[in-house]
Amino acid sequence: MSYTLEAVALAIVAVAIDWWVTRSRVVRTASFWITWVVVAAFQIPVDGALTRLRAPVVEYRSGTYLGIRLGHAIPIEDFVYGFALVLVTISLWVRFGRRASR
């Protein structure tokens, strides 16, 4: 499976977890999207350092991702993967936070 398909599959699973498993539905809130933008803003310099083209720490095999890079370094799939991580984390946090407060 390619990195693109894995990232998209993880995003779909993350939305399913948010929508049906935890039923928190944070993906519909403005606060989630603001949070994701902040996380993505910090992801850019870190991911850029890890994937820069001259001396990358992480390399991507051509053909396993779309080939579209932000700033000539970061594959756009990294942002989809980051979206899934943030969504699941916040969704679980909201769900378990509700249980703890009851």
C-alpha positions, 0 to 999 in steps of 0.5 A, a space after each residue: 500500500 502506498 503512503 498516499 493510500 495509507 494516509 487517506 485510509 487513516 484519515 477516514 478511520 479517524 473520522 469514523 472513530 470521531 463520528 461513530 466510536 467516540 461520538 464526540 464529532 469534534 471534526 465539526 467544531 471550529 476549535 478542532 480546525 483551529 487546533 489542527 491549523 496550529 499543529 500544522 503550523 508547527 509541523 511545517 518546520 519540523 517536517 521540513 527539517 526531516 524531509 528536506 531534499 538535500 540531506 533528508 532524515 526521512 526519504 520517500 520512495 517515488 511512486 508511493 506518494 503523490 509527489 506533491 510537496 510543500 516547500 519542495 520538501 514536505 509531502 502533502 500526505 504528511 498533513 493528512 496523516 497529521 490530521 488523522 493523529 490530531 483528530 483521534 487524539 482530540 476525539 478520545 480526549 473529549 470522550 474520556 474527559 466526559 466520562 471522567 467528569 460524570 
